[in-house]
Structures are given as structure tokens and as C-alpha cells.
Amino acid sequence: MKSIHRQQLRRWGRLASAGALGAALALAVTTPAEAATPKTNSLTPAYDSPFAPQALIGGIFGGAPVTMRCWRDGAWANGTNRWFFVEGAGYNPYSGRLNFVRGFVSANKIVNQVRVDRCP
């Protein structure tokens, strides 16, 4: 009788351990650290202003992480008039050389957006 009871307790203990491990793995898979990093969803042009006419400063590579500094409403593009001032890895559109780009990009080009203040 005691041996059957011990077997059941051991089985429940193994199931509980497996369940806890499964829950920890599921949590790790669904919340990776990089999920909160803002990045571009495609090759993104960066401009000197959110208002038209704009001067092209450079392009930020698709999938590149960016630092969002502030936002401003301006000209309509990509279905929104919200623009973010961002910094990220890209290229100079005139020379084609790799460059660190700082400029305004359409809000619909940034995924995993974080809260930032309005630009002065």
C-alpha cells in the first residue's frame, strides 16, 4: 500500500516539475529581450523635417534597431502624420556609404515603438 502511494507521489512530483519547466520555457519564448527594441520594418528613408518639403538625410536599414528620441506631427505619409526622430544604422543616399543616420521617419515604419516625448 505504501509503495503505491509513493509511486503516485513521485509521478505527481515529476508532472509538477515538468509543468513548471514548460511554463518557464513558454515565458522565455514569448517574451524575448529584443521584442521591446524599436526597429524599422523595411528600408526606411529619414528626413530632416516631418513637414513637406523634406530633405532626405539617409536611409535606415530594414530590421535595424533604432533609438527613438521624440515625436512630432507633420506631413501625411504611410497613412499617418506622426513622425519619430530616430537614430540608427543606415547609409548616405548620395554617396552610398554606410552611415549613422539621425532624422525623422514615418511612425508606420517603426515596430515595437516605445513612449517618447514630443519634439521641441
C-alpha positions in Angstrom: 0.0 0.0 0.0 2.8 2.4 0.9 4.7 1.7 -2.3 1.6 2.5 -4.5 1.2 5.8 -2.6 4.9 6.6 -3.0 4.7 5.9 -6.8 1.7 8.2 -7.1 3.5 11.0 -5.2 6.6 10.6 -7.3 4.5 10.7 -10.5 2.8 13.9 -9.3 6.2 15.3 -8.4 7.6 14.6 -11.9 4.5 16.1 -13.6 4.7 19.2 -11.4 8.4 19.6 -12.3 7.7 19.1 -16.0 4.8 21.6 -15.8 6.9 24.3 -14.1 9.7 23.8 -16.6 7.2 24.0 -19.5 5.8 27.2 -18.1 9.2 28.8 -17.7 10.2 27.8 -21.3 6.9 29.2 -22.7 7.5 32.5 -20.8 11.1 32.7 -22.2 9.9 32.1 -25.7 7.0 34.6 -25.7 9.0 37.5 -24.1 12.4 37.7 -25.6 14.5 40.7 -24.5 14.8 42.1 -28.0 11.0 42.2 -28.5 10.9 45.6 -26.9 13.6 47.1 -29.1 12.3 49.6 -31.6 13.3 48.8 -35.2 12.4 49.5 -38.7 10.1 47.2 -40.6 11.7 47.9 -44.0 14.3 50.1 -45.6 13.2 53.5 -44.2 14.0 57.0 -45.5 15.0 59.5 -42.9 14.3 63.2 -43.4 15.4 66.5 -41.9 11.8 67.5 -41.0 8.4 66.0 -40.6 7.0 68.7 -42.7 6.9 68.9 -46.5 9.1 69.7 -48.4 11.7 67.5 -46.8 15.3 66.9 -47.5 16.4 63.2 -47.5 19.1 62.7 -44.9 19.7 58.9 -45.4 18.2 55.5 -45.2 17.9 53.2 -42.2 18.2 49.5 -43.0 15.2 47.2 -42.6 15.1 45.5 -39.3 17.8 47.8 -37.9 17.3 48.7 -34.2 16.8 52.4 -33.7 16.8 54.8 -30.8 13.6 56.8 -30.7 14.2 60.3 -29.3 10.9 62.2 -29.8 7.8 62.5 -32.0 6.1 65.3 -34.0 3.0 65.5 -36.2 3.7 66.7 -39.7 3.0 65.8 -43.3 0.9 62.7 -44.1 2.9 59.6 -45.2 2.2 55.9 -45.0 -1.3 56.5 -43.6 -0.2 58.7 -40.6 1.0 62.2 -39.9 3.1 61.1 -36.9 6.9 61.2 -37.3 9.6 60.0 -34.9 13.1 61.4 -34.7 15.3 58.3 -34.6 18.9 57.3 -34.8 20.1 54.1 -36.4 22.5 52.3 -38.8 21.9 53.2 -42.4 23.6 54.7 -45.4 24.1 58.1 -47.1 21.8 58.3 -50.1 24.2 60.4 -52.1 27.5 58.6 -51.6 26.1 55.1 -50.8 28.4 54.8 -47.9 27.4 53.3 -44.5 26.4 55.9 -42.1 24.8 56.5 -38.7 21.5 58.2 -39.6 19.6 60.8 -37.5 16.3 62.0 -38.8 12.5 61.9 -38.9 10.8 58.7 -40.1 7.1 57.9 -40.5 5.7 56.2 -37.4 4.3 53.3 -39.5 7.9 52.4 -40.4 8.8 51.7 -36.7 7.8 48.5 -34.9 8.0 47.9 -31.1 7.5 51.6 -30.5 8.3 52.9 -27.1 6.9 56.0 -25.4 8.9 59.2 -26.1 8.2 62.9 -25.5 7.1 65.4 -28.1 9.9 67.1 -30.0 10.6 70.7 -29.0 
